[in-house]
């Protein structure tokens, strides 16, 4: 599935819709260059889960946990991970095989330990379409 957004708000709302449709055990991988809108999309997804707390990228902590929504939300940012073994150290499998919703930014860096089934969300810019234009591709694996 492909979604085109033309404003930051539309990218946020695409995340809200996914959050509302999310179910326990859902794993999303989020792929996209720096500055493409991954955090905007993630904030929308968290809102769709009913999370009111301020959501920020867990760049230095690897995982941020939000538990006050209708499902727990585990937000991973593995951009700075040096080795996939670091994921074992934080109890990665407890989160992704648990009852919450997991979203993993830069998931292509830990491809070898992703679960068998997940939903890839890829966000891309196309400046010819406008500064705020985003193409969001969603693919089930």
C-alpha positions in Angstrom: 0.0 0.0 0.0 1.2 3.5 -0.7 0.1 6.8 1.0 1.1 10.2 -0.3 1.1 13.1 2.1 1.7 16.8 1.3 1.9 18.3 4.8 3.5 17.3 8.1 0.0 17.1 9.5 -1.0 14.5 6.9 2.0 12.4 7.7 1.1 12.6 11.4 -2.5 11.6 10.6 -1.3 8.6 8.6 0.5 7.5 11.8 -2.7 8.1 13.9 -4.7 5.8 11.5 -2.1 3.0 11.8 -2.1 3.4 15.6 -5.8 3.0 15.8 -5.6 -0.2 13.7 -2.7 -1.7 15.6 -3.2 -4.8 17.6 -1.3 -6.5 20.4 2.0 -8.0 19.2 2.2 -5.8 16.1 5.7 -4.9 15.0 6.4 -2.0 12.7 9.8 -1.3 11.1 10.3 2.3 10.1 12.8 3.0 7.3 13.7 6.5 6.0 16.5 9.0 5.7 17.3 11.6 8.4 14.7 14.3 8.4 12.1 12.4 6.4 9.4 12.5 9.1 9.9 9.3 11.0 9.3 11.0 14.4 6.2 12.9 13.1 4.8 9.6 11.9 5.7 7.9 15.2 4.0 10.6 17.2 0.9 10.0 15.2 1.0 6.3 15.7 1.4 6.8 19.5 -1.6 9.2 19.5 -3.6 6.5 17.6 -2.8 4.1 20.5 -4.1 6.7 23.0 -0.8 7.8 24.3 -0.9 11.4 25.5 2.7 11.6 26.8 5.2 13.5 24.7 6.9 11.1 22.3 10.5 11.6 21.3 13.1 9.6 19.5 15.0 7.3 21.8 18.3 7.8 19.9 20.6 7.4 23.0 18.5 4.9 25.0 17.6 2.5 22.2 14.0 2.0 23.5 11.4 4.3 25.0 8.4 2.6 26.7 4.9 4.2 26.8 2.3 2.2 28.8 -0.7 4.5 29.3 -2.3 3.9 25.9 -4.8 1.1 25.0 -1.7 -1.1 24.3 1.9 -0.6 25.5 4.1 1.1 22.9 7.8 0.2 22.5 9.6 2.8 20.4 13.1 1.6 19.3 15.7 3.7 17.5 18.7 1.5 16.5 20.6 4.1 14.5 23.5 4.1 16.9 23.6 0.4 17.7 27.0 -1.1 17.2 26.1 -4.7 17.2 22.8 -6.7 17.2 23.9 -8.3 20.5 23.1 -5.0 22.1 19.4 -5.7 21.4 19.7 -8.9 23.5 21.1 -6.8 26.4 18.0 -4.6 26.5 15.6 -7.6 26.3 14.5 -6.8 22.8 12.6 -10.1 22.4 10.5 -9.5 25.5 9.1 -6.4 23.8 8.6 -7.5 20.2 7.1 -10.9 21.2 5.0 -9.3 24.0 1.5 -7.8 24.1 2.4 -4.3 23.0 3.1 -2.5 19.8 6.7 -2.2 18.7 8.0 0.4 16.2 11.7 0.0 15.2 13.4 3.0 13.5 16.3 2.1 11.3 15.3 -1.5 11.4 17.3 -2.4 8.3 20.3 -2.2 10.6 19.1 -5.3 12.6 17.4 -7.1 9.8 18.8 -10.5 10.9 16.9 -10.4 14.2 13.5 -9.1 13.0 10.6 -11.4 13.7 9.2 -13.5 10.9 6.1 -11.3 10.6 6.2 -7.5 10.7 4.9 -4.4 8.8 7.5 -2.3 7.1 6.8 1.4 6.8 9.1 3.2 4.4 9.0 7.0 4.2 10.6 8.9 1.3 10.8 12.5 0.2 10.4 13.7 -3.4 11.4 17.4 -3.5 9.9 17.6 -7.1 6.5 17.1 -5.5 7.1 19.7 -2.8 9.2 20.2 0.4 6.6 18.5 2.7 5.6 15.7 0.2 6.1 12.2 1.6 5.6 8.8 0.0 4.8 6.2 2.7 5.0 2.6 1.5 3.5 -0.1 3.8 4.4 -3.7 3.2 3.5 -6.8 5.3 6.2 -9.5 5.8 
